[in-house]
Amino acid sequence: MLKVDLHCHSNVSDGVLTPAGVAAYAHQAGVDVWALTDHDEIGGVAAARVAATGLGMRFVAGVEISITWANQTVHIVGLQIDETNAALKAGLAATRAGRDARGREIAAQLEAAGYPGAYEGALAYVGNPDLMSRTHFARYLVASGACANTSEVFRKFLTEGKPGYVPHRWASLTEAVGWIRAAGGIAVVAHPGRYNFSPVAEAALLDEFKQLGGTAIEVVTGSHTPDQYAIYAEVAKRNGFLASRGTDFHAPGEARVEFDKLPPLPAGVTPVWHDWY
């Protein structure tokens, strides 16, 4: 059975390791098929492909696009994309715009809460200045001693109703799925169990996604709890979606589940990679 991981991040977005470093880490854990899916950025794909090929892994070019749907941020993964596609590149560039201003506002809120210097502190953890994110601020707050780990950070800061929460209007679902399909890719709803949607709203999201040409959802992911694996396997089967799998890796020790601990897809679902090899 192939060990497949189709959701990972490098320091080109908000991960810690270089694309080659993530490839080596995944390979060491026994991954056979691997995708790099940086947030709103495809700048690491070429290096990731070279590294994965050199290690004997099958590589899948990917991206994770931030969208706004029903006033919440949702992530759509694109797999098997052509990273040279002009429409995709232009769309991602537009999506990245505005992150710096958002970062400065996050820092201002944290300073008002008694944590000065957060912008410069977060910047020290940024590999790509165009992609400053909440994760970079979380790492700074841990390093500064404000919190013990990033999970504690997100309980106390950076989320709605807490200091440092600054909403941002991302791309639309229509745009994201359109860019992925224009690049020859497969659109996947990332970690659907992580969003704070009612059952009715979740069903509406998945229905719109399917009508736009989306074909898969993540079922087994480091961002799901173990009980959600079975729940979203049933969602996939009920809606005719293919099932994807990935750790949502950002850094060694940060993930809920490491590469070698993530379980296989539940029986009865059709893997998104079922016809790739």
Backbone torsions as a table, in degrees:
resi	resn	phi	psi	omega
1	MET	NA	129.7	178.7
2	LEU	-68.7	139.0	171.8
3	LYS	-96.3	112.8	-171.1
4	VAL	-115.4	132.6	174.4
5	ASP	-132.5	114.3	-171.6
6	LEU	-117.8	29.8	176.9
7	HIS	-155.1	100.5	-178.5
8	CYS	-146.4	155.8	-179.5
9	HIS	-129.5	144.1	177.1
10	SER	-114.5	-175.9	178.3
11	ASN	-75.1	1.9	171.3
12	VAL	-71.8	-25.2	170.0
13	SER	-118.2	-108.5	-174.6
14	ASP	-116.1	21.0	172.6
15	GLY	-86.0	-179.8	-178.4
16	VAL	-105.7	-39.2	-177.2
17	LEU	-85.1	154.9	172.8
18	THR	-66.5	164.1	175.5
19	PRO	-53.6	-43.0	178.3
20	ALA	-65.9	-35.2	178.2
21	GLY	-66.0	-39.9	176.8
22	VAL	-65.4	-41.4	178.2
23	ALA	-58.1	-45.9	-179.1
24	ALA	-65.2	-39.8	-179.5
25	TYR	-65.6	-43.3	178.7
26	ALA	-66.1	-42.6	-179.0
27	HIS	-63.1	-41.3	179.6
28	GLN	-61.3	-30.0	179.5
29	ALA	-86.4	3.0	174.8
30	GLY	93.2	12.5	179.9
31	VAL	-69.2	134.1	-179.9
32	ASP	-98.5	-38.8	-178.0
33	VAL	-125.5	125.3	-170.1
34	TRP	-136.8	138.6	175.9
35	ALA	-122.1	138.1	167.9
36	LEU	-96.1	125.9	-175.5
37	THR	-131.2	64.9	-178.7
38	ASP	-65.7	152.8	-179.8
39	HIS	-66.9	116.9	169.8
40	ASP	53.9	29.2	-173.3
41	GLU	-154.6	134.5	178.7
42	ILE	-119.0	14.1	-176.7
43	GLY	-66.3	-18.1	-180.0
44	GLY	-97.0	-2.2	-172.7
45	VAL	-63.9	-44.8	-177.1
46	ALA	-61.5	-46.6	179.8
47	ALA	-65.6	-37.9	178.7
48	ALA	-63.8	-41.8	-179.8
49	ARG	-61.7	-46.3	-179.8
50	VAL	-61.1	-45.4	-178.2
51	ALA	-65.2	-45.7	-178.5
52	ALA	-63.3	-44.6	179.7
53	THR	-61.2	-41.3	179.2
54	GLY	-63.9	-27.3	179.6
55	LEU	-90.9	-4.1	180.0
56	GLY	85.3	12.8	176.0
57	MET	-89.7	149.1	170.3
58	ARG	-80.0	132.5	-174.1
59	PHE	-110.1	141.7	177.2
60	VAL	-122.7	120.2	177.3
61	ALA	-72.5	131.2	-176.5
62	GLY	-146.6	175.6	178.2
63	VAL	-159.2	155.0	173.5
64	GLU	-122.5	115.4	-173.4
65	ILE	-100.6	130.4	177.2
66	SER	-83.1	130.3	176.8
67	ILE	-129.2	162.1	170.5
68	THR	-110.1	124.1	178.5
69	TRP	-138.6	125.5	-178.4
70	ALA	52.5	41.9	176.6
71	ASN	65.2	16.8	174.1
72	GLN	-122.1	153.9	174.8
73	THR	-83.5	127.1	178.1
74	VAL	-125.2	150.1	179.9
75	HIS	-114.1	133.2	177.6
76	ILE	-117.4	120.5	178.6
77	VAL	-89.1	138.5	171.7
78	GLY	-111.2	127.7	-179.9
79	LEU	-118.5	152.0	-179.3
80	GLN	59.1	37.6	-180.0
81	ILE	-82.7	156.7	166.8
82	ASP	-93.5	105.1	-173.7
83	GLU	-70.6	-6.1	177.2
84	THR	-92.2	-2.6	-176.6
85	ASN	-62.3	129.0	-173.9
86	ALA	-65.4	-41.1	-178.9
87	ALA	-64.2	-42.3	178.4
88	LEU	-64.4	-46.2	-178.2
89	LYS	-61.5	-43.3	-179.7
90	ALA	-67.2	-40.9	179.6
91	GLY	-64.1	-41.6	179.2
92	LEU	-67.3	-38.4	178.1
93	ALA	-61.6	-40.8	178.9
94	ALA	-66.8	-37.8	-179.9
95	THR	-66.6	-36.3	-179.5
96	ARG	-69.9	-24.8	-177.4
97	ALA	-60.3	138.2	176.9
98	GLY	96.7	-6.6	-179.1
99	ARG	-68.0	-34.8	-178.8
100	ASP	-65.8	-45.4	179.0
101	ALA	-61.3	-39.7	177.7
102	ARG	-62.8	-41.9	179.6
103	GLY	-61.4	-39.8	179.3
104	ARG	-67.2	-35.1	177.6
105	GLU	-70.7	-38.7	174.6
106	ILE	-58.1	-46.2	-179.3
107	ALA	-62.2	-39.4	179.8
108	ALA	-63.6	-40.7	178.2
109	GLN	-66.3	-39.9	178.9
110	LEU	-66.6	-37.2	177.1
111	GLU	-63.3	-41.9	178.0
112	ALA	-63.1	-26.2	179.0
113	ALA	-87.7	1.7	176.8
114	GLY	102.7	16.2	-179.2
115	TYR	-126.2	78.9	-177.7
116	PRO	-73.1	162.3	175.4
117	GLY	75.6	16.7	-174.5
118	ALA	-70.3	-32.8	-179.4
119	TYR	-62.8	-51.2	179.7
120	GLU	-64.8	-36.8	178.5
121	GLY	-64.2	-44.0	178.6
122	ALA	-67.1	-36.9	-177.8
123	LEU	-60.0	-29.4	179.3
124	ALA	-65.1	-19.8	-179.1
125	TYR	-101.4	2.3	-175.1
126	VAL	-90.8	122.3	174.7
127	GLY	-83.5	-31.0	-178.6
128	ASN	-126.0	108.4	-176.0
129	PRO	-57.0	-22.0	178.8
130	ASP	-75.5	-9.5	-170.9
131	LEU	-127.1	40.4	172.8
132	MET	-62.2	133.1	-175.6
133	SER	-137.5	174.7	177.4
134	ARG	-59.6	-33.1	-179.4
135	THR	-60.4	-38.1	178.9
136	HIS	-65.2	-40.3	175.9
137	PHE	-65.1	-37.9	179.1
138	ALA	-62.2	-43.5	179.3
139	ARG	-63.9	-38.6	177.9
140	TYR	-63.9	-43.3	-178.6
141	LEU	-65.0	-33.4	174.3
142	VAL	-68.5	-47.2	-178.1
143	ALA	-63.4	-31.3	-178.4
144	SER	-82.4	-5.8	178.5
145	GLY	89.7	4.7	-179.7
146	ALA	-69.3	-31.2	179.8
147	CYS	-141.7	158.7	-178.0
148	ALA	-79.2	-30.6	-178.6
149	ASN	-156.9	172.4	-176.1
150	THR	-68.1	-28.0	176.9
151	SER	-62.6	-41.5	177.9
152	GLU	-65.1	-37.9	178.0
153	VAL	-56.3	-48.5	-175.4
154	PHE	-73.4	-15.4	172.0
155	ARG	-78.2	-29.6	-172.9
156	LYS	-106.4	-22.7	-174.1
157	PHE	-140.8	168.3	163.9
158	LEU	70.0	-3.4	176.8
159	THR	-114.2	164.2	-172.1
160	GLU	-52.7	129.0	-179.6
161	GLY	89.1	-3.1	-178.5
162	LYS	-116.6	158.1	178.1
163	PRO	-57.2	135.7	178.2
164	GLY	92.9	3.7	177.4
165	TYR	-86.8	115.3	178.6
166	VAL	-128.7	106.8	-180.0
167	PRO	-66.7	153.9	179.7
168	HIS	-139.3	136.1	179.1
169	ARG	-89.6	114.6	-177.1
170	TRP	-93.2	-162.3	176.0
171	ALA	-66.5	167.2	174.4
172	SER	-89.7	162.9	176.6
173	LEU	-60.4	-41.5	178.9
174	THR	-59.2	-44.8	-179.7
175	GLU	-64.1	-48.4	-175.6
176	ALA	-61.7	-48.4	179.6
177	VAL	-64.4	-37.5	178.7
178	GLY	-63.0	-43.5	179.0
179	TRP	-63.9	-42.4	-179.8
180	ILE	-63.6	-45.3	-179.0
181	ARG	-68.3	-36.1	177.2
182	ALA	-61.9	-30.1	179.6
183	ALA	-90.1	13.3	177.2
184	GLY	75.0	16.6	-173.5
185	GLY	-97.9	177.0	178.6
186	ILE	-108.9	126.3	-179.0
187	ALA	-90.8	134.3	-175.3
188	VAL	-132.8	130.8	172.2
189	VAL	-75.6	118.6	180.0
190	ALA	-75.7	141.4	174.3
191	HIS	26.9	66.0	-176.2
192	PRO	-60.2	-24.4	-179.5
193	GLY	-75.7	-6.1	-176.9
194	ARG	-86.1	-16.6	-174.5
195	TYR	-85.4	151.2	-177.5
196	ASN	-93.0	60.3	180.0
197	PHE	-104.3	147.5	170.2
198	SER	-69.9	162.7	176.4
199	PRO	-55.7	-36.8	179.1
200	VAL	-67.0	-44.4	-179.6
201	ALA	-66.9	-40.5	178.3
202	GLU	-61.5	-43.2	178.6
203	ALA	-62.3	-37.7	178.8
204	ALA	-67.0	-40.9	177.0
205	LEU	-60.3	-48.8	-177.3
206	LEU	-67.0	-34.5	178.2
207	ASP	-67.2	-44.5	178.4
208	GLU	-64.1	-42.5	178.2
209	PHE	-57.2	-44.9	-179.2
210	LYS	-66.7	-41.1	179.2
211	GLN	-63.0	-30.5	179.8
212	LEU	-80.1	-8.4	179.2
213	GLY	109.3	7.4	174.3
214	GLY	-70.0	142.3	-171.3
215	THR	-127.0	-4.9	-174.5
216	ALA	-147.5	159.0	171.0
217	ILE	-132.5	153.6	173.2
218	GLU	-76.6	132.0	179.5
219	VAL	-108.6	-55.8	177.2
220	VAL	-103.2	112.2	-177.5
221	THR	-148.3	150.5	177.6
222	GLY	-61.9	-15.2	178.6
223	SER	-90.9	-1.5	174.4
224	HIS	-102.7	150.6	169.6
225	THR	-79.9	156.3	-177.3
226	PRO	-54.0	-35.3	180.0
227	ASP	-69.1	-22.0	179.9
228	GLN	-77.5	-17.3	177.0
229	TYR	-57.4	-49.5	-179.2
230	ALA	-69.1	-37.9	180.0
231	ILE	-59.8	-47.8	-175.3
232	TYR	-82.6	-16.4	167.9
233	ALA	-64.3	-42.1	178.3
234	GLU	-67.3	-39.1	176.7
235	VAL	-60.0	-43.9	179.7
236	ALA	-61.3	-46.6	-178.7
237	LYS	-66.1	-41.5	-177.6
238	ARG	-65.1	-33.6	-176.4
239	ASN	-100.5	0.6	179.3
240	GLY	73.1	28.2	178.2
241	PHE	-92.3	146.6	166.4
242	LEU	-71.3	159.2	-176.4
243	ALA	-111.7	133.9	177.7
244	SER	-113.8	167.8	-173.3
245	ARG	-146.4	136.5	176.3
246	GLY	-177.0	150.8	-176.5
247	THR	-72.7	-24.8	-167.0
248	ASP	61.8	42.8	-177.0
249	PHE	-66.3	134.7	173.5
250	HIS	-122.9	-36.7	-177.9
251	ALA	-164.0	149.0	175.2
252	PRO	-57.1	130.2	178.5
253	GLY	87.4	-13.6	179.7
254	GLU	-91.3	-25.8	-173.6
255	ALA	-73.1	147.6	173.3
256	ARG	-64.8	-36.2	-179.8
257	VAL	-134.8	127.6	177.6
258	GLU	-78.2	167.0	-176.4
259	PHE	-52.6	-43.3	-173.7
260	ASP	-83.8	-1.8	-178.6
261	LYS	-109.4	-11.1	-177.6
262	LEU	-70.6	127.0	-177.3
263	PRO	-73.6	163.7	176.8
264	PRO	-70.8	169.9	175.5
265	LEU	-64.1	146.3	176.2
266	PRO	-62.9	155.7	178.0
267	ALA	-64.3	147.8	173.6
268	GLY	97.5	-13.0	176.1
269	VAL	-94.9	158.9	176.3
270	THR	-100.9	116.4	-179.0
271	PRO	-61.5	145.0	179.1
272	VAL	-61.4	-24.0	-178.6
273	TRP	-93.9	13.1	-170.4
274	HIS	-59.6	-26.3	-177.9
275	ASP	-118.5	20.7	-178.2
276	TRP	-83.1	-31.2	-172.2
277	TYR	-130.1	NA	NA
